[in-house]
Amino acid sequence: MKKHLRNTPTRRDFIATGAAVLGFNIIPRHVLGAPGVPPPSEKLNIGCVGIGGQGGGVTRDLATFANVHIAALCDVERKHETTMAKAYPGRPFYTDYREMLSAEKGLDAVMVGTPDHWHAPISIAAMKLGKHVYCEKPLAHTIEETRIMAQVAAETKVVTQMGNTGHASEGLRLTKEWIDAGAIGEIGEVHVWSDRPGTFWDSQGRTRPTEKLPVPDTLDWNQWQGSAPEHDYHPLYVPRKWRGWFDYGCGALGDMMVHNADPAWFALDLGAPIAIEAQTSETNADSFPLWSVVTWHFAAKSGRGPVRLTWHDGGKRPAPPPGFDPARRIGDNGILFLGDKGSIIAPGWCGTPRIVPESQMRSFKLPPRTLARSPGHREEWVAACLAGRPEDAKANFAYAAPYTEALLTGVLPIRLGKRIEWDSGTMKATNAPEAEALIRKSYRKGFELPV
């Protein structure tokens, strides 16, 4: 582990030293910060864990906020220290998040941008220390982890947010407002799809590589593996190919369904399924198949009838709805609601919806806005952290955990090759006791959940 000295005061540093020196006097805002710029005492000090790939993008985005200070950096790949040092000079750099949490007492929040199998351990450790958490999607690697993360968030009352950025979108809100207004009548079927994995990673459909290759000098391979079973290093795992392997990721379902299916859970209050089944390409014990078509069955609830939701990945697509304009493309990522009075189709990442057929869209009178709009997914999380209002982050773990749990039940029929009867109350696949090892995984010694 290597770290640099911090040259920017944290909020707690300022409170501790400033109060003593100034005798607890109230200091005018203009003394502490330029007009329109928050003073150091009002900035959110964030430690970022996992700063390559998606985590690096989140870090760079947060760094543009006037009320954020990137206070510490952590990654098992030490080459990121060189690149990030140029962008954030003087920030301490760690290869073990536990050392960062122990040493950086002034952190207010933690951003988790690691592979899926690390989401729960880091997030739980941070929350137990009273740190707010922004965790990339999917929220967790297993069903049990989602439950624990929601429980710890509720107990600690920290502000949390999952990185399904479309949850802050206008498209998500329009979709729900149109459905609530009865735009397409009673909805009994939903389809969601993605082109992933496609060309994004090539690890799906493979068995585990057997050749032994040297670990790059800059990579802490043991720490990268974390709680996962120990294997020899291979470039088919890292970087960016880990999603396809059962030990590290959740496949295309974890990468894109968490984005594209969000309007269905939000608008229809789907909750937990009662059964899940899957069709797939050839399967093996190590990685997700090249494609899958997974169907969740939801019981009637809150004035709506039963709903069947189907996920298509690996390039599979649903049929276009009746009346769909052939001049339009269904797109590589999207969601389709089928009602008894028409359909709603929207691009992935909670994009802007359209009613099908086109004639119905043209004659549709927009209903009043009933939902509050978001200033931005990460903006609302930062504001909620500074205000101490967990409910203001709309993809908080109270929403994200049960949503992710429902999605991850779809992994069970993929891996077990059978229909799953699901009991959310007991967190069990009632017809498949062999699913227990997938619902509640074992952790490698020294990398257990911090509970």
Stockholm file with secondary structure:
# STOCKHOLM 1.0

chainA/1-451         MKKHLRNTPTRRDFIATGAAVLGFNIIPRHVLGAPGVPPPSEKLNIGCVGIGGQGGGVTRDLATFANVHIAALCDVERKHETTMAKAYPGRPFYTDYREMLSAEKGLDAVMVGTPDHWHAPISIAAMKLGKHVYCEKPLAHTIEETRIMAQVAAETKVVTQMGNTGHASEGLRLTKEWIDAGAIGEIGEVHVWSDRPGTFWDSQGRTRPTEKLPVPDTLDWNQWQGSAPEHDYHPLYVPRKWRGWFDYGCGALGDMMVHNADPAWFALDLGAPIAIEAQTSETNADSFPLWSVVTWHFAAKSGRGPVRLTWHDGGKRPAPPPGFDPARRIGDNGILFLGDKGSIIAPGWCGTPRIVPESQMRSFKLPPRTLARSPGHREEWVAACLAGRPEDAKANFAYAAPYTEALLTGVLPIRLGKRIEWDSGTMKATNAPEAEALIRKSYRKGFELPV
#=GR chainA/1-451 SS CCCCCCCSCCHHHHHHHHHHHHTTCCCCHHHHSCTTSCCGGGSEEEEEECCSHHHHHHHHHHHTSTTEEEEEEECSBTHHHHHHHHHSTTCCEESCHHHHHHHCTTCCEEEECSCGGGHHHHHHHHHHTTCEEEECSSSCSSHHHHHHHHHHHHHHTCCEEESCGGGGSHHHHHHHHHHHTTTTCCEEEEEEECCCSTTTCCCTTCCCCCCCCCCCTTBCHHHHHTTSCCCCCCTTTTTTCGGGBTTTCCHHIIIIIHHHTHHHHHHHCCCSCSEEEEEESSCCSSBCCSCEEEEEEECCBTTBCCEEEEEECTTCCCCCCTTCCTTSCCCSSEEEEEETTEEEEEETTTCCCEEESHHHHHHCCCCCCCSCCCSCHHHHHHHHHHHTCGGGSTTCHHHHHHHHHHHHTTHHHHHHCSCEEEETTTTEETTCGGGHHHHSCCCCTTCCCCC
#=GC SS_cons         CCCCCCCSCCHHHHHHHHHHHHTTCCCCHHHHSCTTSCCGGGSEEEEEECCSHHHHHHHHHHHTSTTEEEEEEECSBTHHHHHHHHHSTTCCEESCHHHHHHHCTTCCEEEECSCGGGHHHHHHHHHHTTCEEEECSSSCSSHHHHHHHHHHHHHHTCCEEESCGGGGSHHHHHHHHHHHTTTTCCEEEEEEECCCSTTTCCCTTCCCCCCCCCCCTTBCHHHHHTTSCCCCCCTTTTTTCGGGBTTTCCHHIIIIIHHHTHHHHHHHCCCSCSEEEEEESSCCSSBCCSCEEEEEEECCBTTBCCEEEEEECTTCCCCCCTTCCTTSCCCSSEEEEEETTEEEEEETTTCCCEEESHHHHHHCCCCCCCSCCCSCHHHHHHHHHHHTCGGGSTTCHHHHHHHHHHHHTTHHHHHHCSCEEEETTTTEETTCGGGHHHHSCCCCTTCCCCC
//
